[in-house]
Amino acid sequence: MPYLCKILTNKFSTVQTKIMRIRISFMLLLWGCILQSVFSVEPVFSFPIPTKVEFAGQDISLERYDMRERFDREQIIIAYNHSVSLLNIKRANRYFPIIEPILKQNGVPDDFKYLAVIESNLDPRAVSGAGAAGFWQLMPKTAEQFGLEVSDEVDERYHIEKATSAACKYFLSAYNKYNNWTTVAASYNAGMGRISEEQTKQQVNESFDMLLNSESSRYVFRLLAMKQFIENPKAFGYTLDYNDFYQTISTKTISVTTPVEDWTSWAAQYGLSYSQLKDFNIWLRDRKLTNTTNKEYLIQIPDKNELVFKPSKIKIHYPQWVTPKVQIYQPAK
């Protein structure tokens, strides 16, 4: 009899526990409904998927199911990564005027500027876990192969102009091999050796048709989607006023052909702090410059009068990036 009572007590306790759980679940559900009705929820949209896109003069059809879905994945990620995507537009306004003439001078399609966006988010200080650095995320050996100095004191992967010229050399070398700009872009991520090997093994030419690792398979689609976004951020709901952009700061160039014992003391001659000097010359990686060969280095010195924000110094590279805020809140007619 005591044993039977114990069993009945345990079962009764179990039933009570289940009833309590059901009550709690119902209360949570009810509370969630109340919250949803009290607080407004911002709508989340998908975006139109184009039937084709253009890159470097090549029309790329997105009608094939996988091409369409792979592109859509990247445009959704870019559009809803708000903080990074906003910074990309602001940084593009500052750095595209530097990158574009160098691409043009080297005969590289203008669209390759978007490759710098997906590589580094246009952060000149960007460093990957693998050791790639700068706008174009060049590895040390690749950078040296294409003429950049990489040392403890000077790392020209962080020099925007020189690194862009080095990246152009890679693009042209790859184009001579593949005669196709999208394949050139794919090889920048996967490597020419890997792309050539897979072309042979899989009997296809375009990277779109290759089975590659996840990052390389997504790479060109990220590039295409980033171009779509940067060219028309308004279509993705992004609004920036004129004053939201960063001003252009004028600099003068100082030639240095001798060793520099201490960059802090050197900068003080021009009324700059060590931090300000490095901000405009990120490629200087140490506090000194040995320079035993008397090589010429060109140091950028900012105009001190422009170090304070002045709206008049803002230059908008693409007018379509600006949506005056006064227009945002006007009621629909």
Summary of the structure (lengths in Angstrom):
residues: 333
radius of gyration: 27.6
end to end distance: 81.8
largest distance: 101.6
contacts: 903
relative contact order: 0.11
helix: 57%
strand: 9%
